[in-house]
Amino acid sequence: FLPKKKKKKSSDISSESAMNTESVVEFLGNVPLLQKLPSSSLKKIAQVVVLKRYGKGDYVVREDQTWDGCYFIFAGEAQVSGPAEEENRSEFLLKQYDYFGHGISGHVHSADIVAMSELTCLVLPRDSCHLLETNSIWQSDKAVDQCSLVERILHLDPLELNIFRGVTLPDAPIFGKVFGGQFMGQALAAASKTVDFLKIVHSLHSYFLLVGDIDIPIIYQVHRIRDGNNFATRRVDAIQKGNIIFILLASFQKEQQGFDHQESTMPSVPDPDTLLSLEELRDRRITDPQLPRSYRNKVATAKFIPWPIEIRFCDPSNSTNQTKSPPRLRYWFRAKGKLSDDQALHRCVVAFASDLIFASISLNPHRRKGLRSAALSLDHSMWFHRPLRADDWLLFVIVSPTAYVTRGFVTGQMFNRQGELVVSLTQEALLREARPPKPSVTSKL
């Protein structure tokens, strides 16, 4: 005869002995509750969670049992039963990445949880549940108002699963409308927060559909197109007043071993520490007698709001926005202030900064005295080749190979100080000559 099978009891095993920390972190990155947290918080949670196993039919927790922590279902299924006094008990099936025990009031569980199959849970002990709280989506140890300006610009409020809210801060770059780089940086941040943080964006393609209003929030809705073992794809819609005004499509990849070569060579340019900052360049231009007086007066009286990105031009010149020049530009840039070590943040910052001075280079050969023009972004694509730090100097090399009728096209390469190609970019923009306003109609009487 066969021996009677003993009912399997739950067992506790430390996460370190049962599985490696990386697999725990990867799992936690897919739990919806945790995706608003900075990566540093996920790493801390991975170090303290406890692995618990249950057999089919085992009670995971019982109603009115003292709350002992937050449970995340790693494998298997469990059923939630409503309070015993309810005539019709509501039952819910929990699967991988679902969770329970978070936000408990009264310090007891409110329902029975029963394993419907062989079940494995990761449990964050009660004493460590403070790790689920955070002020910033990028840093666990800093409040949002203590972060650098560009981090504050790229901060989003998670509203519900896959939906985030961003705002335009008073000291953010604006050009009478929401800055295109803000759309890209915030949308990429929203997409990144719905992906296992071991997967990092390697390419993005974006389309600017309508002008954004700086006075109202922007809702970012993330669509999970694909989740694979090594790749993930997201589409993000930026919405204002019920209209989609911007779309971003991004692909993410887990780091893997592979090939490495580089044909592109960083041009020989002055070291950024020897070049003038934008603020210093502005002060010099105001007093430069070689520049037109009308231009100097315009610069002196224009409201100057420092950008959160520091820029230093490699080839300072006396060209103005009304002086013809070659369709190319080279400058160093970096974020002001120290950023967290989250690689996702650094790539969001680079996406933000890439649109500050890019498409307008297509206008350089067409500038002339009296010309009033504008370059409006139509689409913007980026490929991230290697890890980078946005708070260290990056060289941006821009060329506009062509412009035709109303569209200008620019390409760009970004190098770190070691000469490694870290980003390639393209952008197409609508080039317009501003027309003088029509005189108001006056009565002939």
C-alpha positions in Angstrom: 0.0 0.0 0.0 1.0 3.6 -0.5 1.9 5.5 2.6 -0.5 8.3 3.5 0.8 11.6 2.2 1.5 14.1 4.9 0.1 17.5 4.6 2.8 19.9 3.6 3.4 22.7 6.2 4.5 26.2 5.4 8.3 26.7 5.7 10.4 29.7 6.1 13.6 30.1 4.1 15.7 33.2 3.8 15.6 34.7 0.3 19.4 34.5 0.1 19.5 30.8 0.5 16.5 29.9 -1.6 17.3 32.1 -4.6 19.8 34.7 -5.6 19.2 38.4 -4.8 19.0 39.3 -8.5 16.1 37.0 -9.1 14.3 38.4 -6.0 14.9 42.0 -7.2 13.7 41.1 -10.7 10.5 39.6 -9.3 9.8 42.6 -7.0 10.2 44.9 -9.9 7.1 43.3 -11.5 4.9 43.8 -8.5 2.5 46.7 -9.3 2.6 48.0 -5.7 6.4 48.3 -5.8 6.9 50.0 -9.2 6.6 53.5 -7.8 9.6 52.8 -5.5 13.2 53.8 -6.4 15.5 50.9 -7.3 17.4 51.4 -4.1 14.3 50.6 -2.1 13.7 47.4 -4.1 17.3 46.3 -3.3 16.7 46.8 0.4 13.4 44.9 0.3 15.1 42.0 -1.5 17.6 41.7 1.3 14.9 41.3 4.1 12.0 39.4 2.5 11.4 35.9 3.7 10.4 33.0 1.4 7.4 30.9 2.6 6.0 27.8 1.0 2.5 26.4 1.4 0.8 23.2 0.2 -2.5 23.1 -1.5 -5.3 23.8 1.0 -3.0 25.4 3.6 -4.1 28.6 5.2 -1.6 31.4 4.4 -3.3 33.8 6.9 -6.5 33.6 8.8 -9.1 36.3 9.4 -8.3 38.3 12.6 -4.8 36.9 12.6 -2.2 39.4 13.8 -0.7 41.3 10.9 2.9 40.1 10.3 3.8 41.8 7.1 3.1 42.2 3.4 2.9 39.1 1.2 3.9 38.9 -2.5 2.9 35.8 -4.5 6.0 34.4 -6.1 4.4 31.3 -7.6 1.1 29.5 -7.5 -2.4 30.7 -6.6 -4.3 31.7 -3.5 -7.9 32.4 -2.7 -9.2 35.3 -0.6 -12.4 34.8 1.3 -14.6 37.6 2.7 -15.6 38.0 6.4 -17.2 34.9 7.8 -20.5 36.6 8.7 -21.2 37.5 5.1 -23.9 35.4 3.7 -22.3 35.3 0.3 -18.5 35.2 0.8 -16.7 37.1 -2.0 -13.8 35.1 -3.3 -10.9 36.4 -5.3 -8.1 34.5 -6.9 -4.6 35.8 -6.4 -1.8 35.0 -8.8 1.9 35.8 -9.4 2.8 39.4 -8.6 -0.4 39.9 -6.6 0.0 41.0 -3.0 -1.9 41.2 0.3 -1.3 42.5 3.8 -0.4 46.1 2.7 -2.3 48.9 4.3 -3.8 46.8 7.1 -5.9 48.8 9.5 -6.4 47.4 13.0 -3.2 45.3 12.8 -5.1 42.1 11.9 -5.9 40.4 8.6 -9.4 40.9 7.4 -9.9 37.7 5.5 -8.8 34.1 5.1 -6.2 33.4 2.4 -6.0 29.8 1.3 -3.4 28.2 -1.0 -5.2 26.8 -4.1 -2.0 25.1 -5.4 1.6 24.7 -4.3 2.2 28.3 -3.2 5.4 30.4 -2.7 5.3 33.8 -1.2 7.8 36.5 -0.4 7.0 38.1 2.9 8.2 41.6 3.8 8.2 41.5 7.7 6.1 44.0 9.5 9.1 45.8 10.9 10.4 46.4 7.4 7.2 47.6 5.8 8.4 51.2 6.1 10.4 50.5 3.0 7.1 50.6 1.0 6.9 54.3 1.7 8.8 56.9 -0.3 8.7 60.6 -1.1 10.5 60.4 -4.5 10.3 57.8 -7.3 14.0 58.2 -7.7 15.5 58.3 -4.2 14.5 56.6 -1.0 16.4 58.8 1.4 15.5 62.2 0.1 12.3 64.2 -0.1 11.3 65.5 -3.6 12.1 69.1 -2.6 15.6 68.1 -1.6 16.4 66.6 -5.0 18.1 68.4 -7.9 15.8 70.5 -10.1 15.9 68.1 -13.0 14.9 65.2 -10.7 12.0 67.3 -9.4 10.9 68.1 -13.0 11.0 64.3 -13.8 9.1 63.3 -10.6 5.7 61.8 -11.2 2.8 61.0 -8.9 1.5 57.5 -9.3 -2.3 57.7 -9.5 -3.1 54.1 -10.1 -1.7 51.1 -12.0 -0.1 52.4 -15.2 -1.2 56.0 -14.7 1.0 58.8 -13.5 0.7 62.6 -13.2 3.4 65.1 -14.1 3.4 68.9 -13.7 5.4 71.8 -15.2 7.3 73.4 -12.4 7.7 77.3 -12.3 11.4 77.1 -12.7 11.4 74.4 -15.5 12.4 75.4 -19.0 9.3 76.6 -20.9 9.0 78.2 -24.3 5.4 79.4 -24.0 4.3 75.8 -23.9 5.4 72.5 -22.3 9.0 71.9 -23.3 9.4 68.8 -25.6 12.2 67.4 -23.5 9.9 67.5 -20.5 7.4 65.3 -22.4 10.1 62.8 -23.3 11.7 62.7 -19.8 8.4 62.4 -17.9 6.9 59.8 -20.3 10.1 57.7 -20.2 10.0 57.9 -16.4 6.4 56.7 -16.4 7.4 53.8 -18.7 10.4 52.9 -16.6 8.3 52.7 -13.5 6.2 49.9 -15.0 9.2 47.8 -16.0 11.4 45.5 -13.9 14.2 47.9 -13.1 16.9 45.4 -14.3 15.6 46.2 -17.8 16.8 49.6 -19.0 15.6 51.6 -21.9 17.8 51.1 -25.0 15.7 52.9 -27.6 12.7 55.3 -27.8 10.6 56.9 -30.5 8.3 59.8 -29.8 5.8 62.0 -31.6 4.7 65.5 -30.7 1.0 65.9 -31.6 -0.3 69.0 -29.9 1.1 71.9 -27.8 1.1 71.2 -24.1 -0.4 73.7 -21.5 2.1 74.6 -18.8 -0.7 75.5 -16.4 -2.4 72.1 -16.0 -1.1 68.6 -15.1 -0.2 66.0 -17.7 -1.5 62.5 -17.3 0.7 59.7 -18.5 -1.0 56.5 -19.3 1.3 53.5 -19.9 0.4 50.6 -22.1 2.2 47.3 -21.5 2.8 46.1 -25.0 5.2 43.3 -24.2 7.0 41.7 -21.3 9.6 39.1 -22.1 12.5 37.5 -20.3 15.1 40.0 -21.6 13.0 42.7 -23.3 9.9 44.8 -22.5 8.0 47.3 -24.7 5.9 50.2 -23.5 3.8 52.9 -25.1 3.0 56.0 -23.2 0.2 58.5 -24.0 0.5 62.0 -22.6 -3.0 63.5 -22.1 -4.3 66.9 -21.4 -8.0 68.0 -21.5 -8.9 64.5 -22.7 -6.6 64.7 -25.8 -3.5 62.7 -26.5 -0.8 65.4 -27.1 2.4 63.2 -27.1 3.2 59.6 -27.7 6.3 57.7 -26.7 7.3 54.1 -27.6 10.2 52.7 -25.7 12.0 49.3 -25.6 13.8 48.0 -22.5 16.5 45.3 -22.2 18.1 43.4 -19.4 21.9 43.7 -19.5 23.6 40.7 -21.2 27.0 39.7 -22.4 27.7 40.3 -26.0 29.8 42.1 -28.6 31.5 45.5 -28.4 33.0 47.8 -31.0 32.9 51.5 -31.9 33.6 53.0 -35.3 32.6 56.6 -34.4 35.3 58.8 -33.0 34.8 61.7 -30.6 36.0 64.9 -32.2 38.8 66.8 -30.6 37.2 69.6 -28.6 38.3 71.7 -25.6 37.8 70.3 -22.1 34.5 71.5 -20.6 36.3 72.9 -17.6 38.0 75.5 -19.8 34.8 76.7 -21.5 32.3 79.4 -20.5 29.0 78.5 -18.9 25.8 79.9 -20.4 25.6 82.4 -17.6 29.1 83.6 -18.3 28.6 83.6 -22.0 25.4 85.7 -21.6 27.2 88.3 -19.5 30.0 88.5 -22.0 27.6 89.0 -24.9 25.8 91.8 -23.2 29.0 93.9 -23.2 30.6 92.6 -26.5 30.9 95.6 -28.8 31.2 93.3 -31.9 27.6 92.3 -31.5 24.7 94.5 -32.7 23.4 96.9 -30.0 19.8 95.9 -30.6 20.8 92.3 -29.9 22.8 93.1 -26.8 19.8 95.2 -25.4 17.5 92.3 -26.1 19.7 89.8 -24.3 20.1 92.2 -21.3 16.3 92.8 -20.9 15.1 89.3 -21.6 14.0 87.3 -18.5 16.7 84.8 -17.7 15.8 81.6 -15.9 18.7 79.2 -15.5 18.2 75.8 -17.0 18.6 72.6 -14.8 21.2 71.5 -17.4 24.6 73.1 -17.6 25.8 73.7 -21.2 29.2 74.8 -22.5 29.7 75.4 -26.2 32.8 74.0 -27.7 33.1 76.7 -30.4 32.0 80.1 -28.9 31.3 82.6 -31.7 29.7 85.9 -32.3 26.8 84.4 -34.2 23.3 85.4 -33.2 19.9 84.0 -34.0 20.0 86.4 -37.0 23.4 85.4 -38.3 23.9 82.6 -40.9 26.1 79.8 -39.7 26.9 76.1 -40.6 24.2 73.5 -39.7 26.2 71.9 -36.9 27.0 72.4 -33.2 29.0 70.8 -30.5 28.6 71.4 -26.8 29.2 69.7 -23.4 26.2 69.3 -21.0 25.4 67.8 -17.6 22.7 67.9 -15.1 23.2 70.5 -12.3 23.4 68.8 -8.9 24.1 65.2 -7.9 21.7 62.5 -9.2 20.9 59.2 -7.6 22.6 56.1 -9.1 19.4 54.9 -10.8 20.5 54.3 -14.4 16.8 54.8 -15.5 16.9 58.4 -14.1 20.1 59.2 -15.9 18.6 58.2 -19.2 15.4 60.2 -18.5 17.6 63.2 -17.8 19.5 62.8 -21.1 16.2 62.5 -23.0 15.1 65.7 -21.3 18.3 67.5 -22.1 18.5 66.3 -25.7 15.7 68.6 -26.9 17.1 71.8 -25.4 19.3 72.7 -28.4 18.8 70.2 -31.2 16.2 70.8 -34.0 17.0 74.5 -34.2 20.4 73.7 -35.8 18.5 73.1 -39.0 17.8 76.9 -39.1 21.4 78.0 -38.9 22.1 78.3 -42.7 18.8 80.2 -43.2 19.2 82.9 -40.5 19.2 86.5 -41.6 18.6 89.9 -40.2 14.9 90.4 -39.4 14.0 86.7 -39.7 11.7 85.5 -37.0 11.5 81.7 -37.0 10.6 78.7 -34.9 11.4 75.0 -34.9 8.7 72.8 -33.6 9.6 69.1 -32.9 7.6 66.6 -34.9 9.4 63.4 -33.8 12.4 62.4 -31.8 14.3 59.1 -31.6 17.1 57.9 -29.3 19.3 54.8 -29.0 21.2 54.3 -25.7 24.3 52.2 -26.5 26.2 52.2 -23.1 25.6 53.1 -19.4 26.1 56.8 -18.7 25.9 59.4 -16.0 23.9 62.5 -16.8 25.5 64.4 -13.9 28.9 64.1 -15.6 30.0 65.9 -18.8 28.6 64.5 -22.1 29.6 65.8 -25.5 26.7 66.4 -27.8 27.7 66.5 -31.5 24.9 67.8 -33.8 24.6 67.9 -37.6 21.7 68.9 -39.8 22.3 67.0 -43.1 19.2 68.5 -44.8 16.2 70.7 -44.6 13.5 70.9 -47.2 10.4 73.0 -47.5 9.1 73.1 -43.9 10.9 70.2 -42.3 14.4 70.1 -40.9 16.3 67.0 -40.0 19.1 66.7 -37.4 21.3 63.8 -36.2 23.3 63.7 -33.0 25.9 61.7 -31.1 26.7 61.8 -27.4 30.1 60.8 -26.1 31.3 60.5 -22.5 34.6 62.0 -21.5 36.4 58.7 -22.2 35.3 59.0 -25.9 32.7 56.2 -25.7 29.6 56.7 -27.9 26.7 56.5 -25.4 23.7 57.8 -27.3 22.7 58.3 -31.0 19.7 60.6 -31.8 17.6 61.9 -34.7 14.9 64.5 -34.8 12.7 66.0 -37.4 11.1 69.4 -36.8 8.7 71.8 -38.5 10.6 75.0 -39.5 8.4 78.1 -39.7 9.0 81.7 -40.5 6.9 83.7 -38.1 4.6 86.1 -39.9 4.1 89.6 -38.6 0.8 90.0 -36.8 -2.0 91.4 -39.0 -3.1 94.9 -38.1 -6.3 95.2 -36.2 -9.3 96.2 -38.3 -10.4 99.7 -37.6 -13.6 101.4 -38.4 -13.6 103.6 -41.5 -16.3 105.9 -40.1 
